[in-house]
Amino acid sequence: MLDSLKGSNMRDVYIVNGSEDGLIGVYSSLKKGKYVALDYATQQGAETAHMSDLSCNDHGIWFFHRDDEFVTATVTREEVQ
């Protein structure tokens, strides 16, 4: 039944979580969510962070991490009504 509602009522949101701070924010744009996650992972003077795409049960999960420390951020896509 939910699949029949997706076209008109379902929307995607992107939840950004940081390894040190927990929930960072909820965004309606994947581009904004990835930008915030990358910014979080490169805080404190780090020059680079790496992104890897993972998937889990029809939800997109984008994982950002730094090589020199264990600071990570994830962006998870969720459907809301």
PyMOL Python script that loads the backbone (N, CA, C, O; Angstrom):
from pymol import cmd

cmd.read_pdbstr("""\
ATOM      1  N   MET A   1       0.815  -1.199   0.000  1.00  0.00           N
ATOM      2  CA  MET A   1       0.000   0.000   0.000  1.00  0.00           C
ATOM      3  C   MET A   1       0.856   1.259   0.000  1.00  0.00           C
ATOM      4  O   MET A   1       0.531   2.228  -0.687  1.00  0.00           O
ATOM      5  N   LEU A   2       1.940   1.256   0.759  1.00  0.00           N
ATOM      6  CA  LEU A   2       2.802   2.437   0.790  1.00  0.00           C
ATOM      7  C   LEU A   2       3.407   2.736  -0.570  1.00  0.00           C
ATOM      8  O   LEU A   2       3.606   3.902  -0.910  1.00  0.00           O
ATOM      9  N   ASP A   3       3.704   1.701  -1.359  1.00  0.00           N
ATOM     10  CA  ASP A   3       4.258   1.930  -2.685  1.00  0.00           C
ATOM     11  C   ASP A   3       3.300   2.716  -3.561  1.00  0.00           C
ATOM     12  O   ASP A   3       3.738   3.520  -4.383  1.00  0.00           O
ATOM     13  N   SER A   4       2.009   2.503  -3.402  1.00  0.00           N
ATOM     14  CA  SER A   4       1.040   3.234  -4.221  1.00  0.00           C
ATOM     15  C   SER A   4       0.947   4.697  -3.802  1.00  0.00           C
ATOM     16  O   SER A   4       0.511   5.536  -4.590  1.00  0.00           O
ATOM     17  N   LEU A   5       1.346   5.009  -2.590  1.00  0.00           N
ATOM     18  CA  LEU A   5       1.314   6.394  -2.111  1.00  0.00           C
ATOM     19  C   LEU A   5       2.579   7.161  -2.423  1.00  0.00           C
ATOM     20  O   LEU A   5       2.585   8.390  -2.343  1.00  0.00           O
ATOM     21  N   LYS A   6       3.648   6.475  -2.777  1.00  0.00           N
ATOM     22  CA  LYS A   6       4.942   7.118  -2.941  1.00  0.00           C
ATOM     23  C   LYS A   6       4.906   8.268  -3.937  1.00  0.00           C
ATOM     24  O   LYS A   6       5.507   9.313  -3.688  1.00  0.00           O
ATOM     25  N   GLY A   7       4.225   8.099  -5.041  1.00  0.00           N
ATOM     26  CA  GLY A   7       4.214   9.128  -6.070  1.00  0.00           C
ATOM     27  C   GLY A   7       3.685  10.462  -5.597  1.00  0.00           C
ATOM     28  O   GLY A   7       4.161  11.500  -6.055  1.00  0.00           O
ATOM     29  N   SER A   8       2.726  10.473  -4.705  1.00  0.00           N
ATOM     30  CA  SER A   8       2.113  11.734  -4.320  1.00  0.00           C
ATOM     31  C   SER A   8       2.459  12.190  -2.906  1.00  0.00           C
ATOM     32  O   SER A   8       2.531  13.391  -2.650  1.00  0.00           O
ATOM     33  N   ASN A   9       2.675  11.249  -1.983  1.00  0.00           N
ATOM     34  CA  ASN A   9       2.822  11.642  -0.590  1.00  0.00           C
ATOM     35  C   ASN A   9       4.210  11.419  -0.001  1.00  0.00           C
ATOM     36  O   ASN A   9       4.550  12.056   0.996  1.00  0.00           O
ATOM     37  N   MET A  10       5.019  10.545  -0.576  1.00  0.00           N
ATOM     38  CA  MET A  10       6.307  10.200   0.010  1.00  0.00           C
ATOM     39  C   MET A  10       7.391  11.147  -0.493  1.00  0.00           C
ATOM     40  O   MET A  10       7.424  11.514  -1.668  1.00  0.00           O
ATOM     41  N   ARG A  11       8.266  11.529   0.416  1.00  0.00           N
ATOM     42  CA  ARG A  11       9.400  12.388   0.096  1.00  0.00           C
ATOM     43  C   ARG A  11      10.637  11.806   0.743  1.00  0.00           C
ATOM     44  O   ARG A  11      10.553  11.094   1.745  1.00  0.00           O
ATOM     45  N   ASP A  12      11.787  12.112   0.164  1.00  0.00           N
ATOM     46  CA  ASP A  12      13.048  11.680   0.749  1.00  0.00           C
ATOM     47  C   ASP A  12      13.635  12.798   1.591  1.00  0.00           C
ATOM     48  O   ASP A  12      13.576  13.970   1.221  1.00  0.00           O
ATOM     49  N   VAL A  13      14.198  12.423   2.721  1.00  0.00           N
ATOM     50  CA  VAL A  13      15.000  13.341   3.526  1.00  0.00           C
ATOM     51  C   VAL A  13      16.354  12.674   3.742  1.00  0.00           C
ATOM     52  O   VAL A  13      16.475  11.453   3.642  1.00  0.00           O
ATOM     53  N   TYR A  14      17.352  13.466   4.032  1.00  0.00           N
ATOM     54  CA  TYR A  14      18.707  12.976   4.192  1.00  0.00           C
ATOM     55  C   TYR A  14      19.191  13.355   5.586  1.00  0.00           C
ATOM     56  O   TYR A  14      19.299  14.534   5.925  1.00  0.00           O
ATOM     57  N   ILE A  15      19.480  12.331   6.385  1.00  0.00           N
ATOM     58  CA  ILE A  15      19.860  12.521   7.786  1.00  0.00           C
ATOM     59  C   ILE A  15      21.369  12.414   7.888  1.00  0.00           C
ATOM     60  O   ILE A  15      21.959  11.422   7.461  1.00  0.00           O
ATOM     61  N   VAL A  16      21.995  13.443   8.458  1.00  0.00           N
ATOM     62  CA  VAL A  16      23.446  13.475   8.610  1.00  0.00           C
ATOM     63  C   VAL A  16      23.791  13.244  10.078  1.00  0.00           C
ATOM     64  O   VAL A  16      23.317  13.954  10.964  1.00  0.00           O
ATOM     65  N   ASN A  17      24.631  12.231  10.315  1.00  0.00           N
ATOM     66  CA  ASN A  17      25.107  11.911  11.664  1.00  0.00           C
ATOM     67  C   ASN A  17      26.620  11.974  11.699  1.00  0.00           C
ATOM     68  O   ASN A  17      27.294  11.512  10.778  1.00  0.00           O
ATOM     69  N   GLY A  18      27.151  12.551  12.771  1.00  0.00           N
ATOM     70  CA  GLY A  18      28.600  12.626  12.961  1.00  0.00           C
ATOM     71  C   GLY A  18      29.049  11.700  14.069  1.00  0.00           C
ATOM     72  O   GLY A  18      28.318  11.474  15.034  1.00  0.00           O
ATOM     73  N   SER A  19      30.249  11.164  13.933  1.00  0.00           N
ATOM     74  CA  SER A  19      30.749  10.202  14.916  1.00  0.00           C
ATOM     75  C   SER A  19      30.970  10.823  16.288  1.00  0.00           C
ATOM     76  O   SER A  19      30.881  10.126  17.298  1.00  0.00           O
ATOM     77  N   GLU A  20      31.253  12.107  16.343  1.00  0.00           N
ATOM     78  CA  GLU A  20      31.541  12.763  17.609  1.00  0.00           C
ATOM     79  C   GLU A  20      30.339  13.498  18.198  1.00  0.00           C
ATOM     80  O   GLU A  20      30.278  13.718  19.408  1.00  0.00           O
ATOM     81  N   ASP A  21      29.381  13.880  17.346  1.00  0.00           N
ATOM     82  CA  ASP A  21      28.284  14.744  17.789  1.00  0.00           C
ATOM     83  C   ASP A  21      26.887  14.170  17.586  1.00  0.00           C
ATOM     84  O   ASP A  21      25.904  14.795  17.983  1.00  0.00           O
ATOM     85  N   GLY A  22      26.782  13.005  16.984  1.00  0.00           N
ATOM     86  CA  GLY A  22      25.460  12.436  16.737  1.00  0.00           C
ATOM     87  C   GLY A  22      24.753  13.148  15.600  1.00  0.00           C
ATOM     88  O   GLY A  22      25.375  13.488  14.594  1.00  0.00           O
ATOM     89  N   LEU A  23      23.450  13.375  15.756  1.00  0.00           N
ATOM     90  CA  LEU A  23      22.644  14.002  14.713  1.00  0.00           C
ATOM     91  C   LEU A  23      23.142  15.411  14.427  1.00  0.00           C
ATOM     92  O   LEU A  23      23.213  16.256  15.319  1.00  0.00           O
ATOM     93  N   ILE A  24      23.487  15.648  13.161  1.00  0.00           N
ATOM     94  CA  ILE A  24      23.943  16.977  12.739  1.00  0.00           C
ATOM     95  C   ILE A  24      22.800  17.746  12.097  1.00  0.00           C
ATOM     96  O   ILE A  24      22.644  18.944  12.334  1.00  0.00           O
ATOM     97  N   GLY A  25      21.997  17.061  11.285  1.00  0.00           N
ATOM     98  CA  GLY A  25      20.883  17.741  10.651  1.00  0.00           C
ATOM     99  C   GLY A  25      20.089  16.825   9.744  1.00  0.00           C
ATOM    100  O   GLY A  25      20.510  15.710   9.436  1.00  0.00           O
ATOM    101  N   VAL A  26      18.923  17.317   9.319  1.00  0.00           N
ATOM    102  CA  VAL A  26      18.048  16.617   8.385  1.00  0.00           C
ATOM    103  C   VAL A  26      17.810  17.568   7.219  1.00  0.00           C
ATOM    104  O   VAL A  26      17.422  18.719   7.418  1.00  0.00           O
ATOM    105  N   TYR A  27      18.045  17.083   6.000  1.00  0.00           N
ATOM    106  CA  TYR A  27      17.999  17.947   4.818  1.00  0.00           C
ATOM    107  C   TYR A  27      17.096  17.344   3.757  1.00  0.00           C
ATOM    108  O   TYR A  27      16.944  16.124   3.686  1.00  0.00           O
ATOM    109  N   SER A  28      16.501  18.187   2.937  1.00  0.00           N
ATOM    110  CA  SER A  28      15.651  17.712   1.856  1.00  0.00           C
ATOM    111  C   SER A  28      16.448  17.497   0.575  1.00  0.00           C
ATOM    112  O   SER A  28      15.911  16.986  -0.407  1.00  0.00           O
ATOM    113  N   SER A  29      17.709  17.875   0.572  1.00  0.00           N
ATOM    114  CA  SER A  29      18.563  17.758  -0.597  1.00  0.00           C
ATOM    115  C   SER A  29      19.755  16.844  -0.299  1.00  0.00           C
ATOM    116  O   SER A  29      20.449  17.029   0.700  1.00  0.00           O
ATOM    117  N   LEU A  30      19.987  15.862  -1.168  1.00  0.00           N
ATOM    118  CA  LEU A  30      21.148  14.992  -1.020  1.00  0.00           C
ATOM    119  C   LEU A  30      22.436  15.802  -1.148  1.00  0.00           C
ATOM    120  O   LEU A  30      23.397  15.566  -0.416  1.00  0.00           O
ATOM    121  N   LYS A  31      22.453  16.740  -2.061  1.00  0.00           N
ATOM    122  CA  LYS A  31      23.644  17.568  -2.270  1.00  0.00           C
ATOM    123  C   LYS A  31      24.014  18.309  -0.986  1.00  0.00           C
ATOM    124  O   LYS A  31      25.185  18.336  -0.606  1.00  0.00           O
ATOM    125  N   LYS A  32      23.041  18.901  -0.322  1.00  0.00           N
ATOM    126  CA  LYS A  32      23.290  19.623   0.930  1.00  0.00           C
ATOM    127  C   LYS A  32      23.746  18.653   2.025  1.00  0.00           C
ATOM    128  O   LYS A  32      24.675  18.960   2.772  1.00  0.00           O
ATOM    129  N   GLY A  33      23.106  17.496   2.126  1.00  0.00           N
ATOM    130  CA  GLY A  33      23.493  16.508   3.125  1.00  0.00           C
ATOM    131  C   GLY A  33      24.928  16.048   2.952  1.00  0.00           C
ATOM    132  O   GLY A  33      25.671  15.940   3.927  1.00  0.00           O
ATOM    133  N   LYS A  34      25.324  15.776   1.706  1.00  0.00           N
ATOM    134  CA  LYS A  34      26.698  15.358   1.439  1.00  0.00           C
ATOM    135  C   LYS A  34      27.682  16.481   1.746  1.00  0.00           C
ATOM    136  O   LYS A  34      28.760  16.230   2.284  1.00  0.00           O
ATOM    137  N   TYR A  35      27.320  17.719   1.408  1.00  0.00           N
ATOM    138  CA  TYR A  35      28.187  18.864   1.689  1.00  0.00           C
ATOM    139  C   TYR A  35      28.430  19.003   3.191  1.00  0.00           C
ATOM    140  O   TYR A  35      29.568  19.187   3.623  1.00  0.00           O
ATOM    141  N   VAL A  36      27.366  18.916   3.982  1.00  0.00           N
ATOM    142  CA  VAL A  36      27.480  19.045   5.437  1.00  0.00           C
ATOM    143  C   VAL A  36      28.316  17.901   6.019  1.00  0.00           C
ATOM    144  O   VAL A  36      29.150  18.130   6.895  1.00  0.00           O
ATOM    145  N   ALA A  37      28.098  16.668   5.538  1.00  0.00           N
ATOM    146  CA  ALA A  37      28.860  15.515   6.020  1.00  0.00           C
ATOM    147  C   ALA A  37      30.344  15.649   5.676  1.00  0.00           C
ATOM    148  O   ALA A  37      31.205  15.368   6.510  1.00  0.00           O
ATOM    149  N   LEU A  38      30.637  16.072   4.464  1.00  0.00           N
ATOM    150  CA  LEU A  38      32.028  16.257   4.058  1.00  0.00           C
ATOM    151  C   LEU A  38      32.688  17.359   4.881  1.00  0.00           C
ATOM    152  O   LEU A  38      33.839  17.223   5.297  1.00  0.00           O
ATOM    153  N   ASP A  39      31.963  18.444   5.115  1.00  0.00           N
ATOM    154  CA  ASP A  39      32.470  19.543   5.935  1.00  0.00           C
ATOM    155  C   ASP A  39      32.763  19.060   7.356  1.00  0.00           C
ATOM    156  O   ASP A  39      33.787  19.421   7.937  1.00  0.00           O
ATOM    157  N   TYR A  40      31.884  18.260   7.905  1.00  0.00           N
ATOM    158  CA  TYR A  40      32.077  17.708   9.245  1.00  0.00           C
ATOM    159  C   TYR A  40      33.329  16.826   9.297  1.00  0.00           C
ATOM    160  O   TYR A  40      34.130  16.930  10.225  1.00  0.00           O
ATOM    161  N   ALA A  41      33.489  15.959   8.294  1.00  0.00           N
ATOM    162  CA  ALA A  41      34.612  15.024   8.277  1.00  0.00           C
ATOM    163  C   ALA A  41      35.949  15.725   8.061  1.00  0.00           C
ATOM    164  O   ALA A  41      36.996  15.181   8.411  1.00  0.00           O
ATOM    165  N   THR A  42      35.925  16.917   7.491  1.00  0.00           N
ATOM    166  CA  THR A  42      37.179  17.638   7.240  1.00  0.00           C
ATOM    167  C   THR A  42      37.413  18.767   8.233  1.00  0.00           C
ATOM    168  O   THR A  42      38.271  19.618   7.998  1.00  0.00           O
ATOM    169  N   GLN A  43      36.685  18.796   9.319  1.00  0.00           N
ATOM    170  CA  GLN A  43      36.883  19.833  10.340  1.00  0.00           C
ATOM    171  C   GLN A  43      38.252  19.704  10.978  1.00  0.00           C
ATOM    172  O   GLN A  43      38.938  18.697  10.801  1.00  0.00           O
ATOM    173  N   GLN A  44      38.640  20.720  11.715  1.00  0.00           N
ATOM    174  CA  GLN A  44      39.858  20.744  12.494  1.00  0.00           C
ATOM    175  C   GLN A  44      41.102  20.664  11.622  1.00  0.00           C
ATOM    176  O   GLN A  44      42.083  20.016  11.986  1.00  0.00           O
ATOM    177  N   GLY A  45      41.059  21.321  10.476  1.00  0.00           N
ATOM    178  CA  GLY A  45      42.254  21.482   9.660  1.00  0.00           C
ATOM    179  C   GLY A  45      42.613  20.329   8.747  1.00  0.00           C
ATOM    180  O   GLY A  45      43.650  20.386   8.086  1.00  0.00           O
ATOM    181  N   ALA A  46      41.822  19.311   8.683  1.00  0.00           N
ATOM    182  CA  ALA A  46      42.136  18.214   7.766  1.00  0.00           C
ATOM    183  C   ALA A  46      41.926  18.685   6.337  1.00  0.00           C
ATOM    184  O   ALA A  46      40.974  19.412   6.051  1.00  0.00           O
ATOM    185  N   GLU A  47      42.791  18.282   5.459  1.00  0.00           N
ATOM    186  CA  GLU A  47      42.698  18.737   4.076  1.00  0.00           C
ATOM    187  C   GLU A  47      41.795  17.861   3.221  1.00  0.00           C
ATOM    188  O   GLU A  47      41.191  18.345   2.264  1.00  0.00           O
ATOM    189  N   THR A  48      41.696  16.586   3.553  1.00  0.00           N
ATOM    190  CA  THR A  48      40.900  15.706   2.702  1.00  0.00           C
ATOM    191  C   THR A  48      40.063  14.741   3.529  1.00  0.00           C
ATOM    192  O   THR A  48      40.405  14.395   4.660  1.00  0.00           O
ATOM    193  N   ALA A  49      38.987  14.333   2.945  1.00  0.00           N
ATOM    194  CA  ALA A  49      38.162  13.253   3.484  1.00  0.00           C
ATOM    195  C   ALA A  49      37.772  12.399   2.298  1.00  0.00           C
ATOM    196  O   ALA A  49      37.802  12.865   1.159  1.00  0.00           O
ATOM    197  N   HIS A  50      37.412  11.171   2.548  1.00  0.00           N
ATOM    198  CA  HIS A  50      37.037  10.262   1.481  1.00  0.00           C
ATOM    199  C   HIS A  50      35.591   9.851   1.657  1.00  0.00           C
ATOM    200  O   HIS A  50      35.094   9.746   2.778  1.00  0.00           O
ATOM    201  N   MET A  51      34.918   9.619   0.539  1.00  0.00           N
ATOM    202  CA  MET A  51      33.531   9.207   0.578  1.00  0.00           C
ATOM    203  C   MET A  51      33.416   7.829  -0.040  1.00  0.00           C
ATOM    204  O   MET A  51      34.045   7.542  -1.058  1.00  0.00           O
ATOM    205  N   SER A  52      32.624   6.990   0.566  1.00  0.00           N
ATOM    206  CA  SER A  52      32.306   5.704  -0.050  1.00  0.00           C
ATOM    207  C   SER A  52      30.806   5.509  -0.021  1.00  0.00           C
ATOM    208  O   SER A  52      30.142   5.890   0.943  1.00  0.00           O
ATOM    209  N   ASP A  53      30.268   4.915  -1.080  1.00  0.00           N
ATOM    210  CA  ASP A  53      28.830   4.665  -1.167  1.00  0.00           C
ATOM    211  C   ASP A  53      28.536   3.260  -0.656  1.00  0.00           C
ATOM    212  O   ASP A  53      29.147   2.285  -1.094  1.00  0.00           O
ATOM    213  N   LEU A  54      27.608   3.174   0.261  1.00  0.00           N
ATOM    214  CA  LEU A  54      27.145   1.899   0.768  1.00  0.00           C
ATOM    215  C   LEU A  54      25.641   1.856   0.557  1.00  0.00           C
ATOM    216  O   LEU A  54      25.012   2.906   0.425  1.00  0.00           O
ATOM    217  N   SER A  55      25.066   0.703   0.523  1.00  0.00           N
ATOM    218  CA  SER A  55      23.611   0.645   0.437  1.00  0.00           C
ATOM    219  C   SER A  55      23.099  -0.410   1.406  1.00  0.00           C
ATOM    220  O   SER A  55      23.764  -1.411   1.675  1.00  0.00           O
ATOM    221  N   CYS A  56      21.915  -0.163   1.915  1.00  0.00           N
ATOM    222  CA  CYS A  56      21.341  -1.072   2.900  1.00  0.00           C
ATOM    223  C   CYS A  56      19.824  -1.003   2.812  1.00  0.00           C
ATOM    224  O   CYS A  56      19.241   0.047   3.083  1.00  0.00           O
ATOM    225  N   ASN A  57      19.173  -2.099   2.438  1.00  0.00           N
ATOM    226  CA  ASN A  57      17.712  -2.197   2.422  1.00  0.00           C
ATOM    227  C   ASN A  57      17.029  -1.032   1.701  1.00  0.00           C
ATOM    228  O   ASN A  57      16.163  -0.374   2.277  1.00  0.00           O
ATOM    229  N   ASP A  58      17.404  -0.779   0.476  1.00  0.00           N
ATOM    230  CA  ASP A  58      16.802   0.273  -0.345  1.00  0.00           C
ATOM    231  C   ASP A  58      17.051   1.685   0.170  1.00  0.00           C
ATOM    232  O   ASP A  58      16.474   2.635  -0.358  1.00  0.00           O
ATOM    233  N   HIS A  59      17.881   1.845   1.172  1.00  0.00           N
ATOM    234  CA  HIS A  59      18.235   3.185   1.651  1.00  0.00           C
ATOM    235  C   HIS A  59      19.659   3.473   1.231  1.00  0.00           C
ATOM    236  O   HIS A  59      20.538   2.624   1.385  1.00  0.00           O
ATOM    237  N   GLY A  60      19.896   4.652   0.707  1.00  0.00           N
ATOM    238  CA  GLY A  60      21.260   5.029   0.381  1.00  0.00           C
ATOM    239  C   GLY A  60      21.968   5.475   1.641  1.00  0.00           C
ATOM    240  O   GLY A  60      21.412   6.217   2.452  1.00  0.00           O
ATOM    241  N   ILE A  61      23.194   5.021   1.801  1.00  0.00           N
ATOM    242  CA  ILE A  61      24.016   5.472   2.918  1.00  0.00           C
ATOM    243  C   ILE A  61      25.351   5.929   2.340  1.00  0.00           C
ATOM    244  O   ILE A  61      26.034   5.157   1.668  1.00  0.00           O
ATOM    245  N   TRP A  62      25.720   7.166   2.594  1.00  0.00           N
ATOM    246  CA  TRP A  62      26.983   7.699   2.138  1.00  0.00           C
ATOM    247  C   TRP A  62      27.860   7.907   3.362  1.00  0.00           C
ATOM    248  O   TRP A  62      27.424   8.510   4.342  1.00  0.00           O
ATOM    249  N   PHE A  63      29.085   7.415   3.315  1.00  0.00           N
ATOM    250  CA  PHE A  63      29.984   7.388   4.464  1.00  0.00           C
ATOM    251  C   PHE A  63      31.219   8.222   4.157  1.00  0.00           C
ATOM    252  O   PHE A  63      31.904   7.979   3.163  1.00  0.00           O
ATOM    253  N   PHE A  64      31.504   9.200   5.001  1.00  0.00           N
ATOM    254  CA  PHE A  64      32.666  10.064   4.850  1.00  0.00           C
ATOM    255  C   PHE A  64      33.618   9.806   6.010  1.00  0.00           C
ATOM    256  O   PHE A  64      33.188   9.714   7.160  1.00  0.00           O
ATOM    257  N   HIS A  65      34.902   9.689   5.715  1.00  0.00           N
ATOM    258  CA  HIS A  65      35.871   9.459   6.790  1.00  0.00           C
ATOM    259  C   HIS A  65      37.199  10.148   6.462  1.00  0.00           C
ATOM    260  O   HIS A  65      37.493  10.467   5.311  1.00  0.00           O
ATOM    261  N   ARG A  66      37.977  10.360   7.506  1.00  0.00           N
ATOM    262  CA  ARG A  66      39.318  10.922   7.361  1.00  0.00           C
ATOM    263  C   ARG A  66      40.339   9.836   7.615  1.00  0.00           C
ATOM    264  O   ARG A  66      40.116   8.939   8.429  1.00  0.00           O
ATOM    265  N   ASP A  67      41.454   9.917   6.920  1.00  0.00           N
ATOM    266  CA  ASP A  67      42.502   8.920   7.089  1.00  0.00           C
ATOM    267  C   ASP A  67      43.256   9.086   8.400  1.00  0.00           C
ATOM    268  O   ASP A  67      43.651   8.097   9.019  1.00  0.00           O
ATOM    269  N   ASP A  68      43.459  10.322   8.826  1.00  0.00           N
ATOM    270  CA  ASP A  68      44.335  10.568   9.973  1.00  0.00           C
ATOM    271  C   ASP A  68      43.632  10.457  11.325  1.00  0.00           C
ATOM    272  O   ASP A  68      44.308  10.405  12.352  1.00  0.00           O
ATOM    273  N   GLU A  69      42.317  10.420  11.361  1.00  0.00           N
ATOM    274  CA  GLU A  69      41.578  10.298  12.615  1.00  0.00           C
ATOM    275  C   GLU A  69      40.322   9.467  12.382  1.00  0.00           C
ATOM    276  O   GLU A  69      40.005   9.101  11.251  1.00  0.00           O
ATOM    277  N   PHE A  70      39.627   9.180  13.450  1.00  0.00           N
ATOM    278  CA  PHE A  70      38.419   8.366  13.341  1.00  0.00           C
ATOM    279  C   PHE A  70      37.162   9.216  13.289  1.00  0.00           C
ATOM    280  O   PHE A  70      36.123   8.809  13.809  1.00  0.00           O
ATOM    281  N   VAL A  71      37.237  10.380  12.677  1.00  0.00           N
ATOM    282  CA  VAL A  71      36.074  11.244  12.518  1.00  0.00           C
ATOM    283  C   VAL A  71      35.320  10.793  11.274  1.00  0.00           C
ATOM    284  O   VAL A  71      35.881  10.759  10.179  1.00  0.00           O
ATOM    285  N   THR A  72      34.057  10.450  11.445  1.00  0.00           N
ATOM    286  CA  THR A  72      33.243  10.003  10.319  1.00  0.00           C
ATOM    287  C   THR A  72      31.902  10.724  10.317  1.00  0.00           C
ATOM    288  O   THR A  72      31.457  11.247  11.339  1.00  0.00           O
ATOM    289  N   ALA A  73      31.274  10.740   9.163  1.00  0.00           N
ATOM    290  CA  ALA A  73      29.919  11.267   9.028  1.00  0.00           C
ATOM    291  C   ALA A  73      29.178  10.392   8.032  1.00  0.00           C
ATOM    292  O   ALA A  73      29.761   9.927   7.053  1.00  0.00           O
ATOM    293  N   THR A  74      27.909  10.169   8.277  1.00  0.00           N
ATOM    294  CA  THR A  74      27.085   9.402   7.353  1.00  0.00           C
ATOM    295  C   THR A  74      25.873  10.220   6.933  1.00  0.00           C
ATOM    296  O   THR A  74      25.351  11.031   7.696  1.00  0.00           O
ATOM    297  N   VAL A  75      25.445   9.986   5.709  1.00  0.00           N
ATOM    298  CA  VAL A  75      24.204  10.561   5.203  1.00  0.00           C
ATOM    299  C   VAL A  75      23.311   9.375   4.853  1.00  0.00           C
ATOM    300  O   VAL A  75      23.695   8.513   4.063  1.00  0.00           O
ATOM    301  N   THR A  76      22.131   9.339   5.439  1.00  0.00           N
ATOM    302  CA  THR A  76      21.200   8.243   5.230  1.00  0.00           C
ATOM    303  C   THR A  76      19.908   8.779   4.633  1.00  0.00           C
ATOM    304  O   THR A  76      19.326   9.737   5.142  1.00  0.00           O
ATOM    305  N   ARG A  77      19.465   8.151   3.545  1.00  0.00           N
ATOM    306  CA  ARG A  77      18.199   8.570   2.921  1.00  0.00           C
ATOM    307  C   ARG A  77      17.048   7.838   3.592  1.00  0.00           C
ATOM    308  O   ARG A  77      17.093   6.622   3.779  1.00  0.00           O
ATOM    309  N   GLU A  78      16.023   8.587   3.948  1.00  0.00           N
ATOM    310  CA  GLU A  78      14.800   8.022   4.540  1.00  0.00           C
ATOM    311  C   GLU A  78      13.598   8.594   3.805  1.00  0.00           C
ATOM    312  O   GLU A  78      13.624   9.737   3.349  1.00  0.00           O
ATOM    313  N   GLU A  79      12.558   7.802   3.694  1.00  0.00           N
ATOM    314  CA  GLU A  79      11.308   8.275   3.118  1.00  0.00           C
ATOM    315  C   GLU A  79      10.373   8.717   4.224  1.00  0.00           C
ATOM    316  O   GLU A  79      10.221   8.027   5.232  1.00  0.00           O
ATOM    317  N   VAL A  80       9.749   9.860   4.037  1.00  0.00           N
ATOM    318  CA  VAL A  80       8.766  10.359   5.000  1.00  0.00           C
ATOM    319  C   VAL A  80       7.479  10.667   4.267  1.00  0.00           C
ATOM    320  O   VAL A  80       7.468  10.893   3.057  1.00  0.00           O
ATOM    321  N   GLN A  81       6.413  10.671   5.012  1.00  0.00           N
ATOM    322  CA  GLN A  81       5.110  10.940   4.411  1.00  0.00           C
ATOM    323  C   GLN A  81       4.623  12.297   4.818  1.00  0.00           C
ATOM    324  O   GLN A  81       3.537  12.710   4.411  1.00  0.00           O
TER     325      GLN A  81
END
""", "prot")
cmd.dss("prot")
cmd.show_as("cartoon", "prot")
cmd.util.cbc("prot")
cmd.orient("prot")
